[in-house]
Amino acid sequence: MKTNAYPKYKPSGVEWLGDVPEHWEVTSLKFICRFAYGDSLASENREDGDYLVFGSNGPVGNHKLPNTTRPVIVVGRKGSYGKINYSDNPIFAIDTTYFIDSRYTTQSIQWLKFSLLTLCLDIGSKDSAVPGLAREDAYEKKLPLPPLPEQQAIAAFLDRETGHIDALIAKKKKLLSLLAEQRTALISRAVTKGLNPSVKLKPAGVEWLGDVPEHWVTPPLKRIVAIPVTDGPHETPEILDEGIPFVSAEAIRFNKIDFSRKRGFISESEHRRFCLKYHPKRNDIYMIKSGATTGNLAIVETDEEFSIWSPLAVIRVHKKKADARFVLAAMNSKEFQTSVQLFWSFGTQQNIGMNVIENLPVPLPPVLEQQAIAAFLDHETAKIDTLSAKVLTAIERLKEYRTALISAAVTGKIDVREAV
């Protein structure tokens, strides 16, 4: 793909824009389009039909009637405020959104959908209770405005090029999904059948486990722990800017504790008080027991001091009975996670009780065999994880390139008229 710069530029007078093509205007968004309010439509009042219902984050259902023409841009107003969605067909925009169709702009809507992405409408909110985008704030944003034929050329160019990029991203996401499936299958096979393919099997006595090697046992977690299964304190401490790290469910990622996602810090005195109930120790296993990520796991890999909160259940395995790395792998298996979901209960969010967790059975070979399986899985999953990390990096780079290409085209840094 070959593109050139425009022949002549002029200062835009807007710092983030820099210079723009000499024949372009620079104007406020309020002179380019109007944001129309979406309409109230509760889920129970929707009648099934051919028109998508759009909320701030995208489609949320269907309805028999639209309230827009086509094409249409949907801008998040509440919740996922500033998020840009687009539809070639009429839709019903609900009252958490603004929308723009041909009634509210004389410019190219296909061009405008890309231009709005450069305005960072999702940064900043005047509503502290529910994040929101004020129309008056959006209207003051500045945009470069090319003549209509160039708008159409830019939109055609970006539709084509971002389509190629999106197809590549989709392929890489599919590969990422396949790698995740391969990783899960590898773990499940190793922790339920062992490493010896010729070993004799027996019924586990646990329906979701199926058959296990005949010399294995399937005790509940409470039979292999050094301390009773517990959790973090059920009170909210004062969060400080420094002190002892305080972590909760959001810090549990990829079987590790991501301290960059901690809640904040608590005082040393508060930490000591919390430690009267539970003091973190290397090789402790944490399982999230409430919220959207219920069942996710991590193992403690540090001797540094920190405290945890109540959404985390703690399993500290007894060294003579089990290897923590093996137990973590067993709890990560598809079979175990399926059993966790069987016992979810739902209030305001999904959760699993402490008495349920401590009675969940785990497949358990002798300790030396556990250690061999854990070492095998560490080695094999590391290879998959390395490849997955490379794919994730490639996806991020493609997304960055997509963003940069859109910005370059709609701000006039490249002339795409010949490319189209």
Secondary structure, 3 states (H helix, E strand, C coil): CCCECCCCEEECCCCCCCEEECCCEEEEHHHCECCEECECCCHHHCCCCCEEEEECCEEEEEECCCCCCCCEEEEECECCCCCEEEECCCCEEECCEEEECCCCECCCHHHHHHHHHHHCCCCCCCCCCCCECCHHHHHCCEEEECCHHHHHHHHHHHHHHHHHHHHHHHHHHHHHHHHHHHHHHHHHHHHHHCCCCCCCEEECCCCCCCEEECCCECCEHHHCECCCCEECCCCCCCCECCCEEEECHHHEECEEECHHHCCEEECHHHHHHHHCCCCCCCCCEEEECECCCCCCEEECCCCCCCEECCCEEEECECCCCCCHHHHHHHHHCHHHHHHHHHCCEECCCEECCHHHHHCCECCECCHHHHHHHHHHHHHHHHHHHHHHHHHHHHHHHHHHHHHHHHHHHHCCCCECCCCC
